[in-house]
Amino acid sequence: MIIAPITEGHLIKRYKRFLADIRLKDSHEIITAHCPNSGAMLGLLQENNAVVLSLSENPNRKYPYTLEAVQVDQTWVGVNTSLPNELVAVALQADTIPELTGYDHLKREVKYGFNSRIDFLLTAADKSPCYVEVKNVHLRRHEMAEFPDCVTARGTKHLTELTTLVNQGQRCVMIYVVQRDDCQGFQVAADLDPTYAKASVLAKQAGVETIVLTYSLKLQNGALTLGLNQPD
């Protein structure tokens, strides 16, 4: 996936969860950007960190800039939590997720459980349906990618509902999209959300599958490129 054109800048501060003040690199103008991330963004919010912004063409947007990535220790980290669903959609359509090949149809935002919507429902004439939920991962600690980076009642609810579906005989998959390439593996951050960690253990025991997709973010020629790292 390519995000272009992009604007570079440096972080001043993030506040009210969904806003960030940025000093643009070329003009030094200070602007307020939309921050599409409700998490704590641990380790990413040091003042003066380099950032990448996209610019909306919608003239009615109050904040036309969107924060897409933050640079930490020479690594670009994707923070836009709406991107993982698009990345997974591209990967599914290209059959680049080996565990999820062979499905003919893909539906998005299908109602299931208790007032929830599954990110993807995969179907085929010769297969049982597969329910796929996607989560964004940007936290790195002890060389490991971790999720969540704060308490997520919504995430726990999704795991619980997937567990219920598996117990009813359905196939369910949780995909964690790691938008950084400087981690040695993935694990649940049990100390940051013990309830989510417990739900994750129960989900795994029930048969909910886990897939971790790692993306490398590269800034070049006025564009931000997100590429799926294929296992060796």
C-alpha positions in Angstrom: 0.0 0.0 0.0 1.2 3.5 -0.8 0.1 6.7 0.9 0.8 9.7 -1.2 1.3 12.6 -1.2 2.6 12.9 2.3 3.7 15.8 4.5 6.6 15.5 6.9 6.7 17.3 10.3 7.6 16.9 14.0 5.4 16.2 16.9 4.7 18.9 19.4 2.0 17.1 21.4 -0.9 14.7 21.2 -4.0 15.6 23.2 -7.7 14.8 23.6 -6.9 11.4 22.2 -7.7 12.3 18.6 -5.7 15.5 18.1 -2.0 16.2 17.6 -0.1 19.5 17.1 2.6 19.2 14.5 5.3 21.6 13.2 5.5 21.1 9.5 9.1 20.3 8.3 9.3 22.7 5.3 7.2 25.7 6.4 7.6 25.4 10.2 3.9 26.1 10.4 2.1 24.6 13.4 -1.0 22.7 12.5 -3.5 20.5 14.3 -3.9 17.0 12.8 -6.4 14.3 13.3 -4.9 11.4 15.3 -6.7 8.2 14.3 -5.7 6.2 17.3 -7.6 5.8 20.6 -4.8 4.0 22.4 -2.2 5.3 24.8 0.5 5.3 22.0 3.1 4.3 24.5 6.7 5.1 23.4 5.6 7.1 20.4 4.8 10.6 21.8 8.1 12.1 22.6 8.2 15.7 21.6 10.0 16.4 18.3 9.6 12.9 16.9 9.4 12.9 13.1 5.9 12.2 11.8 4.2 11.6 8.4 0.9 13.2 7.6 -1.6 12.7 4.8 -3.8 15.5 3.6 -7.5 15.0 2.9 -9.1 16.4 -0.3 -12.4 16.9 1.6 -12.8 20.7 2.0 -15.3 20.1 4.8 -12.9 18.4 7.2 -12.1 20.5 10.2 -8.7 18.9 10.5 -7.5 18.1 6.9 -4.2 16.5 8.0 -4.2 12.9 9.4 -1.3 11.5 11.4 -0.1 8.3 9.7 3.2 7.4 11.2 5.7 8.3 13.9 9.5 7.7 13.7 11.1 6.1 16.7 14.8 5.1 16.7 15.0 5.2 12.9 11.9 3.0 12.6 8.6 4.3 11.1 5.6 3.1 13.1 2.1 3.2 11.7 -0.5 4.7 14.1 -3.6 5.0 11.9 -5.8 2.3 13.3 -8.1 2.4 10.2 -5.3 1.1 7.9 -4.9 -2.5 9.1 -8.4 -3.4 7.8 -7.4 -2.0 4.4 -4.0 -3.9 4.5 -5.7 -7.1 5.4 -8.3 -6.7 2.7 -5.6 -6.3 0.1 -3.7 -9.3 1.5 -6.9 -11.5 1.4 -7.7 -10.5 -2.1 -4.2 -11.2 -3.2 -4.1 -14.6 -1.4 -0.9 -13.6 0.5 -2.2 -15.0 3.9 -1.6 -18.7 3.5 -3.9 -19.6 6.4 -6.8 -17.8 4.7 -6.6 -18.9 1.1 -9.4 -20.7 -0.8 -12.3 -18.5 0.1 -14.4 -17.1 -2.8 -16.2 -14.2 -1.1 -15.3 -11.5 1.3 -17.8 -9.4 3.2 -17.0 -6.5 5.5 -18.6 -5.2 8.7 -21.1 -8.1 9.0 -23.3 -8.1 12.1 -22.6 -10.9 14.6 -22.6 -11.6 18.4 -24.1 -9.0 20.7 -24.4 -5.7 18.7 -21.0 -6.2 17.0 -19.7 -6.3 13.5 -16.9 -8.6 12.3 -14.2 -7.0 10.2 -14.3 -9.8 7.6 -16.5 -12.8 6.9 -15.0 -15.2 4.4 -17.1 -17.8 2.6 -16.7 -20.5 0.0 -19.0 -23.2 -1.4 -16.8 -26.0 0.0 -15.7 -24.4 3.3 -17.3 -23.3 6.5 -17.5 -19.5 7.0 -14.5 -17.8 8.6 -14.9 -14.8 10.9 -11.9 -12.5 10.9 -11.2 -9.7 13.4 -8.3 -7.3 12.9 -6.3 -5.3 15.5 -3.6 -2.7 15.0 -0.3 -3.1 16.9 2.2 -0.3 17.4 3.6 -0.9 20.9 7.1 -2.3 21.3 8.6 -3.4 24.6 11.5 -5.7 25.3 12.0 -6.2 21.5 8.4 -7.6 21.2 5.4 -6.2 19.6 2.5 -6.1 22.1 -1.2 -5.5 22.1 -3.0 -3.8 23.7 -1.2 -0.6 24.8 -4.0 0.2 27.3 -7.2 -1.3 28.6 -9.5 -2.2 25.8 -13.0 -3.3 26.8 -14.0 -3.4 23.1 -11.1 -5.7 22.3 -12.1 -8.1 25.2 -15.7 -8.1 23.9 -14.5 -9.1 20.4 -12.4 -12.0 21.8 -15.3 -13.2 23.9 -17.6 -13.2 21.0 -15.2 -15.0 18.8 -14.8 -17.6 21.5 -18.5 -18.1 21.6 -18.6 -18.6 17.8 -15.9 -21.2 18.0 -17.7 -23.0 20.7 -20.7 -23.1 18.3 -18.5 -24.8 15.6 -17.5 -21.7 13.6 -13.9 -20.9 12.4 -12.6 -17.6 13.9 -9.3 -15.8 13.4 -7.8 -12.8 15.1 -5.3 -10.9 13.0 -2.8 -8.6 14.7 -1.3 -6.2 12.2 2.1 -4.9 13.4 2.8 -1.6 11.7 6.6 -1.7 12.5 9.4 -4.0 11.6 11.7 -3.8 14.6 10.2 -6.5 16.8 11.3 -10.1 17.3 7.8 -11.5 17.9 4.4 -10.8 19.3 2.7 -11.2 22.6 -0.3 -9.9 24.6 0.5 -7.1 27.0 -0.9 -8.8 30.1 0.2 -6.2 32.5 -1.5 -3.4 30.6 -4.8 -5.2 30.4 -5.1 -8.4 32.4 -8.8 -8.9 31.4 -7.9 -8.9 27.7 -5.0 -11.3 28.4 -7.3 -13.7 30.2 -9.8 -13.5 27.3 -7.0 -14.2 24.9 -6.0 -17.3 26.8 -9.6 -18.6 26.8 -10.0 -17.8 23.1 -6.8 -19.7 22.2 -7.9 -22.7 24.3 -11.3 -22.7 22.6 -9.7 -22.7 19.1 -9.7 -19.0 18.0 -6.7 -18.8 15.6 -4.1 -16.1 15.8 -2.3 -14.6 12.8 0.4 -11.9 13.1 1.2 -9.8 10.0 4.2 -7.5 10.1 4.5 -4.5 7.8 7.6 -2.4 7.0 7.0 1.3 6.5 9.3 3.2 4.2 9.4 6.9 3.4 10.7 7.6 -0.1 9.9 9.9 -3.0 7.2 11.8 -1.2 5.2 8.7 -0.3 4.8 6.3 2.6 4.9 2.6 1.5 3.6 -0.2 3.7 4.9 -3.6 2.7 4.0 -7.0 4.1 7.0 -8.9 5.4 6.8 -12.5 4.1 8.1 -15.2 6.4 11.4 -16.8 5.4 
